[in-house]
Amino acid sequence: MSDTLAMSLTSILEQIDDRFEVVVVDDGSTDGSVEILRQLEESYNKIRVCYDAGNENIAEARNNTFQEARGDYVLSCLDTDDQYTKCITEFVELYHQFEEGFDGDLFLLGTGLYITPRNLLLEIPYRSLGYGEDRDFFRRLIANGSLLSIEHRNVSYSAGYNRSLRERFEVGLETMTVQFQSGLHFWPYVQWAYRELFEDGGQELEWYRSLAHIMLAPLAYLLSLRGPRYDAPPGFTDISRYKKEVRRIHMTAEEIADHLGIDIDWDAVGPRGRAVFDTEEAGIIID
């Protein structure tokens, strides 16, 4: 993604202070990204690049960044095809306020970014899977009692990369395949997609996506038999359980504060942070 890499990284680098570093893992890219990263390293002392890291997939690359990180906390996963509005330090401030009321290590999930103690990511790393590995990751965090999800206004926008129809199909099939590789059972998956298509009370998944799940599930399951296989956490072999839990833990900032028994100091978060993260209603999560 050499066309969007510099725009994405500078949108982050220009808004962070000396508490932060930006760790970038390159796995042998050949599109000119290495030259761009070397130029950015010369211009910003906060960026640190690991070249030719040798990871096989994005899950391994993400784990690599967690291992390389020097801080106590990790703010991730920032995509190189997005530009980020000024909200990162505000998100961090809000997180630490939530952390005061949370029992254990808190993983706070937003759309396009999250923050958590580094030691939690070393304890519960990504598993070596293809695209869609984050679903498996979130399931294990929920089962560990660590994950909360916050509703917020948009914090990023596309820097110009858009998938073709074929790429969207391939990503969708791989995501479903990875679901089965990570321990989901076939028939509950099909039944969930059927309910989304034909019954009331679903997650309001678009009909064509529900239909695609039903049609592609057999192929995805067969493909999953060829790759690595992992166990889902106890009770999470049914995708409906995961969907229910995601809805349960997804809240507005004030709902999270009530859940944790704290009051948010919005003055410390700042007016911009409040504009982004203080929403009135938590939307429907379709994941």
N, C-alpha and C positions, 0 to 999 in steps of 0.2 A: 504493500500500500504506500509506495513512495510518493504518490500524488497527494496524499492526505497526511502523511506522517509529521511533517514539520508544523503544519497548522494545528494538528491535534496536540502535539507535545508543547508547543509554545503557549497554547491557551491554558495549559496547566502550569508551566514553569513561570509564567508572568504573574500568577496570582498567589504563589506559595512563598512562605518565608523560610528562615534558616532552620526551623524545626523539621523540615522535610527534605527528603531526597527522592529522586525519580529513578527507579531501576528499570532498565529496558533489557529484555533478553532477545537476542537475534539468533535465529537458528539457520544460518547459512543463506540468507536472502540474496537474491541475484538481480533485484530490480532497481538497484541504486540506493536502497535504504541505508546501506552501510555508510556510504559517503555523506548522506544527510545526517546520520547520527554522529559521525565524527565532527562535522561542522557544528552541531549543537553542543557537543561536549566542549568545544573550544570557546563557545559563547556563554555557556551556563555551567557554573560549578556544582549545581544541584543535581545534574544528570549523570548517571553511571551506567554504562552499557557493557553487557556481557556478550561478546561476539562468538559466533560459531559454537553455541552452547550444546548442540547435539540432541535437543529434545525431539521426541517423535510426534508429539501432538500438543495442542494448546494446554491441556491439563498439566502435562509435564513441564511446559514452559512457565505456567503460573506458579507451580510448586517451586520451580527454580528461582523465581523472583522472591518468593517468601524466604527461601534459604539464604539468598544473597542480601536481603534487607538487613539494615543495621539498627533500625528503630524498634521500639517496643510495640508499635502499632503498625498495621498495614492498611492502606487505603487503596482499594482495587475495585473492580477490574476495569481500568480505563482503556477504552478501545481507540485504536489509531485511525478509525474512520469517523470519529466524532470530535467536535470542538466543544469545550466546556465553558459555560458561563461562570461568572465569579460567584462561587458558592462553596468551594472546597473547605476553606478554613472555617466557614460558618457551619458546615456539616460536621466537622470535627468537634467544634465547641458544643453543638447540640448532643453529639454522641457522648461526650464526657459527662454531660449532665445526666443523661439516661444511665450511664454506667454507674453513677453513684447509687442508684436505686435498684440495680440488677444484682441478683445473687449468682455469681459465677462470671465466666467470660462472655461478654455480650458481642454478638455478631449483628450489626445493624445494616440491613439491606435496603438500598434505594434502587431506583431504576437507572442502571448504567454505572453505579458506584456502590461500594460498601466499605465498612471499616470494622476492624476487630483486632484484638491483641495478636501479635505475631505468634505467640506460643500456641494459640488455638489452631492456627493454620498448620503448624508443624505437627500437632496432635491429630487433627482431622484434615489431612491434605486431600486434594483432588485425586481421584483414581484415574489411571491411564486409560482414557476412553476417547472416543471421537467427539464430534460436535454434539452439544447437548449434555455435556458432562456436568454442567452446573446443576441440573435437576437432581442428579444423584448426590452431589455435594450438599445441596440444600436439604434433602431428605435426611441425611445423616446429622446435619446440624440441628434440625428440628427434633430428631429423636434424642439428641444430646441435651435438649432444653436450652440451646444457645441463641436461636435465631428470632429476631423481631424484624418486621418489614414496615417501612414508613412511606406513607403517601406524600407526594410532593409535586410541585409544578416542575416543568421541564428544566433540566440542568445542562442539557447538551443538545446539539443539533448536528445533522449529518454534514460532514466536510466534503461530500461529493461522491461517495461510493455507494452504488446501488446494485443489488444482485439482479441478474437476469432471471427470467422465468425458470430456465433450466437449473440455475444455481439454487433458487428457492426450493425447487422440487428435491434436489439432491440433499440439501441441508435438512429438509423436513424428513426425508427417509432416514438419513443418518441419525437424526435426533431420536426418532422412534426406535431404531435399532439399538441405540445406546441405552434407551429406557429398559429394554429387555435384557441387555447385557448386565445392567446394574441391579437385576433382581426382580423386576416387575413380572407378574404372571400374565399370561396371554389372555385368558377368558375375562378376567375382571377389567382388563384394558379395553377389550372390544365392547363389553357391556357398558362401561363408562361412556365411550364414544357414541354408542347407540342411544343412551339416555340423553346425551347432549343434542342429538339430532332429532329425536322423536318425542321426548317427554319434557314436561314443564319442570322447573326447579333446577335446571342445569346452571352452568356458569355463563350462559349466553354466548357460548362459542359460536362463531359464524357457521352456518349450515355446511358450507363447502369445506371448512376445516374438519368438522365432525365427520363428514363423508370421506374425506381423505384419510382420516385415522382408521375408519372401518375398512376401507379398501386396501390400504397399505400395510395394515398390521400383520397379516400372514407373511408377506414378503419380508418385512422388517424382523419378524421373529426368526424366520429361517436364516436370514443374514446374521442375526445375533449369535447363532450357534457356531459360527466360524471364528468369532473373536474371543477375547478374554471375557470371563464371566465373574461377577461378584454377587455377593448376597446383599439384599436390601436389609435395612434395620428391621427388627421384629415388628410385625404389624403393618409394614409398609410395602408389602408385595402387591397390594391393591392400589392402583393409581388414585382411586377415589379418596383414600385416606390422606394421601399427600395433598390433593386439591383442597380437601376440607381443612387441613392444618394450615395451608398457605393463607386461606381466607381468614382463619382464626387469628393468626399472628400479624396480619396486615392492618395497620391502624394509622390514624392521623397522629401528629406529634402530641397533641393534647390528650388523645386517648392512650398513647403510650405512657405519658406522664401520669395519668390517673391509674393505669395498670401497675406502674412502679411505685406509686405513692409519693411522687415528687411534684414540685412546681417548677416550670420552665422559667429561667431568667432570660427573657427575650432581649433585654438590653445587652446582655453579654453576647448573644447570638448576632445581634445587629439588625438594622432595618432590612437590609437585603436578604439576610438569612431568613428573617421572618416572612418576607414576601415569598420566598421559595418554599419554605418548609412548614408554614402555618396554614394548613388547609382546613376546610370545614367538614369535609366528608371523605372517607376512604372509598376509593372506587373498587370495581370488580377486578380481581386479578385473574388474567387468563395466561397461564404459563404452560 
